[in-house]
Amino acid sequence: GGWSHHARNGTLRMRLEWVGFIVLYILSISGVFRVPPWAFIVMYFISKLFSFGQTESLPDEDGGESATHGAPGFGYSLVQGRRDYMEDFHFVQVELGKSGEHIRSFFGVFDGHSGKKAAAWAKVRLHPLLIQELDKGREPKSALRAAFLAADAEFLHRANREFLSDGSTVTTALLIGKDLYVANAGDSRTILCRADGHGVALSEDHKPDRPSERRRIVAAGGQVIFVGCARVNGVLATSRGFGDKDLKKWVSAEPEITHRTLQPGDDAIVLASDGLWDVMTNAEVASKLRHEPNAREAAKLLTRTALRLGSMDNVTALVVDLRSIISDKSPVHSFPASPASSSSSSLMGLISQGQRAISPFARGRAAGKEHGKEDKPSPPSSPPMQDPVPSVSSARNRKKGREVSSARNRQKGREVSDAP
């Protein structure tokens, strides 16, 4: 995403480090310390060298759910990474009602910037608006577009009332039977992972220097200015998304939507924030999944790989196993998922904690090979809160509620309550 007050805090901290070393350097020159002046410079760069590639926080959350008849399995992992705040959100609802005889499943990743309120709003408001549109009998592409624009309009109304500058990218996947619809606004991304290891882009990043986006921005009276990277009016590094009221004339919430009828070999989709895509290509992500047979473990592998490669952003990866949809068969094995170590926040205190299950996501076809492991059930959720927009607390003190109901531990919906 773009700049935020948190990013400026990180810059301030870095400047203070420089000031500290400069003061020590001056004191060494003046003879206060009996240490060669060059030693302080060497110490500074050595400290940076050893800190590069290390995470400064534990994973915020990881988990998953096994596939059931007519609904896909999934795994997810969210890490705060090297930032002292978390603005990424994700959403999973494997049964979002039905279209005819087919179960509807909905997945989303939302990457906030300049605050997290727009991302949190998208997480909670987008899917009910989509249900409304689908239940009216609208065609899925039309329903997705209407839901995106309505959710953005709702948030802008609040942003104008409360003087909020928050914005968020939005990438979503709607699965109805074997029909997959991907709607995207911003530089989060969704790809398809094929059995042969190929990664197929299902969305195209909305960057200001993308030719079609540049033309749209300029036609609306805006500018694309390079400040570290191409930015809308020199400010925002993504050209579409929710919120961003001060740039709304140029930052559109209009989604680009693609449709694909799933076919044999379409193993999984990955929805992820740009913290992953900044350091990994589609092909690299698809290759990782090919060698990791469990959806939850695959998602964890992606986020940890991104951090190891030096990603400086929050990283969210959501892996959806399509194999049961393609084969119309449910996996035999189901395992309880381990509890989230902590969580990013959610809205309106709607949810209570429940048990989760790991998706087997069995890529290996060798006979007798089983995937998954048993962990402890999740702890109870924190009490529901009334504020519809959450605040970020530390990675170790946050709790996430999760609502899971169905006869076979299937997840009916996921929304998260956020501690203030």
N, C-alpha and C positions, 0 to 999 in steps of 0.2 A: 504494500500500500504506500501511501504518501507519508509526509512528515507528520509528527504529532508532538505534543508537549513532552511525552515520554522520551521520544528520540532526542529532543533537545536536552533532557536531563542526562542522557548518556553522553552527549557531546560535552556538557558542562563537567561531568566527572572526568572525562579524558583530559580536558583542559587543566583541571585542578592537579592531575597527575603530572602534567608537564610543568606547571608552576612549582610543584614540590621539588622536582628534580633540578629545575633551574636555580631555585633558592639554595639547594645543597651544593650545586656547582659553584655558585658565587661564594658561598661560605668556604669552600675548599680552596678557592683562589686566594681568598683573603687570609688564609692560614688558620682559620678556626678549626678545621679538620685536617688531620695528617693523612689525607687520602688523595691520590692523584686526581685531578679534575676529570680526566678522561674515564676514570673508573665509574663515575655516576652515569655517564652516557652509556657505557657498556652494560651496566646493571639494568638500565631501563629497557634497552632493546632485548636483552636476554629474558627479562620478565615477560615481555610481549610475545617472544618466540615460544616460551613454554606454555603460555595461556592460550595460544591460538589452537583451535580445534577442540578445546575442552568446553563442556557445558557448564553453565552457571546455575542451573536449576534441574531438579529431577523431572521426569516426565509428568505432565499434569494429569494425564489420563490415558489408559488404553483398555480395550475390551473388545467384545464381539458377540455374535449370536449365531447359532447354527441355522442352516437352511431347513425349511419345512416345506411341505407340499404346496407348491404354487408361489412360495415366497423365497427370496434369495438369502443366503447367509452373508455376513459382513464382518469386518474387523476395522478398528480405528485406533489411531494414536495421535495424541496432541502433546506437543512439548513447547514450553515457554522459551527454551533456548537461552541465548545470551542477553535477552532483554529482561528488564525488571518489571515487566507487565505482560499481560496476555490479552490479545484482542481477537484471537481466532475462535470461531464457534463451529460446531457441526450439528447436523440434524439427521436422524434416521427414523423412519416409520415404515416398517416392512408391510403393514397392511393399512393402507390409506383408503379404505373402502374398496368397492369393486366397480369395474366397468364391464357390464355384462357378466360373463362367467369368470373373468380374469381379475385376480387380485392386483391392486395398484400399490406399488412401493415407491417411496420418495426419499431421496438422499440429498444432502446439501452441505457445502462448506462455505463459510462466510469469514472473510478476512477484513477486520476493521482497521481504520486509520483515523488519526486525529481524535481518538477515543473509541470506545467499544459499543456505544449505544446503538448505532445503526446496524452493526452486525448482530447484536442481541435482538434487535427488533425484527430483523429478517428471519432469524431463527424461529421466533415464536409466531410471527404473523403471516409468513409466506404460505405455509402449508394449509391453514384454514381457509385462506382466500382461494387457494388452488382447488380445494375440495368444493367450495361453493361454485366455482366456475365449471368444474367437471360434472357436478351434480345437476347443473343446468342443461347438460347435454352438449356442452361445447367440445369441439375437437381439441385434442391435447395441446397442440401448438398454440392455438388461440387462447386456451385456458391458461397456459403458462405465461404468455405475454400479458394477459389481463391481470393475473395475480402479481407479477413483477411490478407493473406500473401502479397498481392499487397499493401494494405494500410500501412502495417508495413515496407515493403521495401522502399516505398516512404519516410516515415518519417525517416528511418535510413539514407537515402541519405542526407536528410537535416541535421540530427543530426551530421553526420560526417563532413559536410561542416561548420556547425555553432558551433561545439563542445558542443552539447546539451546532457545532461545525463538523460533527462526526460523519464518517462515510464508511462504506463497506463494499467489497467485491462480493459477487454471488455466483456460485456455480452449482447447478443442481442436475439431478438425474431422476426422471420419472419412468418407471418400468410398469408396463401394462401387458401382461402375458409375455410375449417375445418381442414386443415393440418397445424400443428404448428411445426416450426423448431427452436430450441434453439442452438445457437453457443456461446461458452464461452472460454475465455482465461484469467485466473487469479482467484482472490478470491472474485470478485463480484459474485452474484448468482441470478438465476431465479427459482422460484417455481410455481407450479400449486396449486390453492386453490379450493378445492372441496366443494360442497354444504353441505356435512356432516361435514365440519370443518377440514378435513384432509389437510395437506400440503404435496405435492409430489414434491421432488427435480427433476428439469429438467436439472440441471447442477451440477457438482461436483467441489468443490473448488480446485484450483491448489496451494497447499501448499508444500513447500520443503520436509516436513516430511511425506507426503503421499507416501506410499511404491513405487508405480509406478513412481512417480515423482523423488523420491530419486534415484531409479535405473537409470533413464534417465540422471539425472544430473551427477552422478558418472561415468556412462559410457562415458559421454562427457568430463571427466577430471575435473569436478567441485567437490565441497564439500558442504555438508549440515552441518552448524555450528550453534549451539544454542547460540544466543545472545539475551536474553529476550524471544525469540521464535526461531523456526527453520528458518534459513535464507540461501539463496543461497550464498555460499562463505562468510558467516557471514555478508552479507549486506542486501539482499532483502528478504522480508517476503512472497513474492508470486513468483511462479516459471514459470508463463507464462504471456504473455501480449505483448503490442506494445512497441517499443522503447527499453530503457535500453541498449544502444549500447555497453557499457563496459562489460555487462554481457550477451550479445546476444548469445554467444555460449551455454549458459545453460538456458536462459530465452526465451522460444519458443513462437512464435506467432501462432503456430498451434492450431486451435480451436478444442475442443471436441463438437460434434454436436449430438443432439438427435432429434427424430421425434415422434410426437404423433398426432393421428387423434382424434380430439375433440369429446367428447360424452356427453350425458346428465349428468349434475352434475358437469361438468368442468366450474366453475363459473368465475374464473379470474386467471391471472398470475401476479406475483410480480417480478419485476427486481429491484435489490437494490445493493448499494455499501456495503462494509464490515463494514461500520459504523453502519449499521442496524444489520447485521448477527453476529457481535461481541457480541451483548447483547440480541439477540432474536433468538429462534429456529424456524424452519419451522412451527412447530405445533402452536407456539405462534402467529406467523404472520397470519396464516390461521384463527385462532380463532378470532383475532382482526377484520379481514375482514368479518367474518360471522356476526358480530354484528354491522357493520357499512355499511349501504346500499348505500352509495354514493362513487364513486371511488375517487373523489378528496378529500373528507373528510377522506376516508380510508388512502390515501397516507399521508395526514397531521397527522393523528393519529399515523401512524407508525413512522414517523420521530420524533414526539414529545415524543413518548414512549421511543424511543432509547435514546434520550437526558436525559429523566427522569431516565432511568436505568443506566446512567453514561457513555454513549458512548463518547469517546474523539476525534472522527474523524468527518470529514464531513459526512453527511448522506443524501443519495438520495434514494427515493422510487418512483417507477413508477408502477401504478396499471392499468392493462388492463382488461376491462369488456368483457367477452366472451359470455355472455348470449344471446345477439342479434345474434351472429354468430351461436350458437347452435340452436336457435329457428327460425332463418331466418326471424326474425321480428325486426323492428326498434322500439325503445321506442317512446311513444307518446309525452312525455314532453321534452322540451329543454330549458335550462336556460343559460343566459350569465354568464361567469365566472368573478370573481373579479380580479382586476389587480394584477400583481406580485409586491410584496413589494420591491424587488430588484432582481438581477439576477446574476447567474454565467455567464461567458462570452462566446461568440462564435466567428466565424471566418468570414473574408473576407467581412464584411458589406453587406451581400447579402439580408438582410431581412428588411421588414418594419413591424410596429406594426399592429395588427389586433384585432378583437374581438374574445373571446374564449367562449366556452359553457361548462357547467358542465355535466359530465356523470351522468345520473340518477342511473346507476348501481343498479337497484332495486332488492335487494335480498329478501326483505319481500314480500311474496305473498298475504298478507291480502288485501281484496278488498278495493279499494278506497284510499289506502295508496300511497302518493306521496313523492318523495324525491328530494331535491335540494333547492336552494335558489337563489335569484336574487341579483347580485352585479353590481358595476359600470364597464363600459368597460375599457379596458386597455388604458393607455396614449400613445402618439406617441413615436416612437423609437428615439434613438439618431442617429445622422448622421452616414452613413456607413464609415468604416475605411478601409484602404488599407492593413494593416499588416495582413497576413494570420494566425498569431498566436497571440491570445489575451493576455493582461496582466490583473492581478487581481487588481481591485480597491475596495474601502470599500463597505460593504454591503448596506450602505444607498445611495451611489452615483452611483451605477451601474445601467444601464438600459438594458433591453433585448428587441430586436426586434423580431417580430414573424409574419410570413407570413401565412395568412389564406385565401384561396379562394375556393369557390364553391357556388352553387346556394343556399344551405341550411346551410351556415356557417360551412361547413365541412372544416377541416384543410387539405390542400393538402400537406403541408410540413412544417417542422420546422427547421430553422437554426438560429443562433443567432449572432448579431453583438456585438463586444466586445470593450469597451472603453480602450484606451491604458493606 
